[in-house]
Amino acid sequence: MLTIDQDRLLSEIDALARITAVEPPAVTRIVFTPADLKARAWMRARCEDAGLRVREDAVGNTFARWEGSHRAAPAVGTGSHIDAIPNAGKYDGVVGVLGGLEAIRALRQSGFRPRSSIELLIFTAEEPTRFGVGCLGSRLLSGTLTADAAGRLTDSDGATLEIVRREAGFGGDLERVTLTDCYYKAFIELHIEQGPLLERQQIPLGIVTKIASPASLRVLVEGSGGHAGGVLMPDRRDALCAAAELILAIETAARTSGAIDTVATVGICDVFPGAVNSIPGRVRLSVDIRDTDLQRRDIVMRAIEAASHSISAKRQVSINSELLNADAPADCSPAIIEALSQSCRKHELNFLPMVSRPYHDSLFIARIAPVAMLFTPCRSGYSHRPDEYAAPEDIVRGTLVLAETLAALSE
Ligand SMILES: [Zn+2]
C-alpha cells in the first residue's frame, strides 16, 4: 500500500520556500548564489535522511540514488530543479524535486524493492537568469552544450561559469558531466503545468506527449537617429518604426502557421537613445518562437527572415538577426505515457494528454533517454510569480502517480 505523506511533503515545500534571497513569499534562488547553495545543502540532507546515496557532478547536478537489486541496469530517473528566477513562487521545479523524493520515500516505506535503481535528479540552473542559458545542467548532461562552451558562459558581472562553479564548491571536469544514453531507461519529470488548461477543465493530471521548444533570436535594427524636430518625415530612417513593423510581422507569422501550437513573442524592445525628442537610431529585440513541430517552427523563422529583408529594403534600415538557440522539440516516450496512464486509470483519475509549452530539463534528457512529464494544475495558470499556487491534493495525486510509475518502470 502506497501512502504519500502529505504533511511532510507540504511542510518541506514550505521550508524550501523560506530559503530565498528576498522577502517571502517571493522566492529568488539564482544558481550558485548563497540562497541556492543553502537550498542545495538542505536538499542533500533530506535525500541522505531518506537513505539515498548522493553525488554531485562538476556543474552541481545532484543525483540521489536508491540502489536497485540489478545495480548494473540503467536507472529510472525522476527530478526537476530548485533554482528560481527573481520573485518567483514556491512550486515551479520544487514539486518535481520534493514530489520525486516523497515518491521514493513512499515506495521504500511500502516495502517495494526496485530492480533498476531509482534516482532523483536535481538539475543545475534550469532558469537562464544568471548565465543566459536555460537548462544548463541538462544541456551538459545530454551533451547538447559542450564543456568548453559552458565553461565560457559569463554572468552579468563578467564571471565565467568555470570560475563561479569552482567558487561554489563544484570542481572536477565539466567534460565528464555528460551521461551515456544507457544511463537512464526512463525519466519522468513531475511539474506544475504553468498554464491554465488543467484547472479550466478541472482535470487533476496532465500527461505530456510533446515538449515544445524555443528558438531565440536577438535582432538589431539600425536606422538613423536625429532631432525629433529637425529631421522631416521623408528623410527619416526610424529604427523603432521598422522594428514595430517587424514585431507585427512576427505575430502574423505565428498566427498564420496553421496550428495553435505555434507561438512567437517579442519580449524585449530596447530603444536607443530612448529620449522623447530623439529619433530612435537603434532598436534591439528579443524574439522567442516555439512550436511542437520543428518544420513548422522553421517556416515561421523563414517568414520572419523574409519580413526583415523587405522591411529593411523599404525603410532603408539594417536588420541583423543572431540565432541564440534553436533546440528541437521532443516527443515523450509512448511506453512511459502508457505507464502513467495506467496508474491514473487505476486510481480513477481523469487525465489530459497535453503539450508542454514551456520547456524543461526533460527536453534535453529526451536526447539520451525515454522521457515523459506529469503535470499538476496550478491556480489560474500562474507561475514565475510569488502567488503561484498548487493545491495540496493535486500535488499529492501527482506524487502518487509518479511513485507508482517509477515502481512499474523499475521492475
Ligand atoms: Zn520549472
Residues whose N, C-alpha, C, O or C-beta is under 5 A from the ligand:
A	BS01	ZN	D92 G93
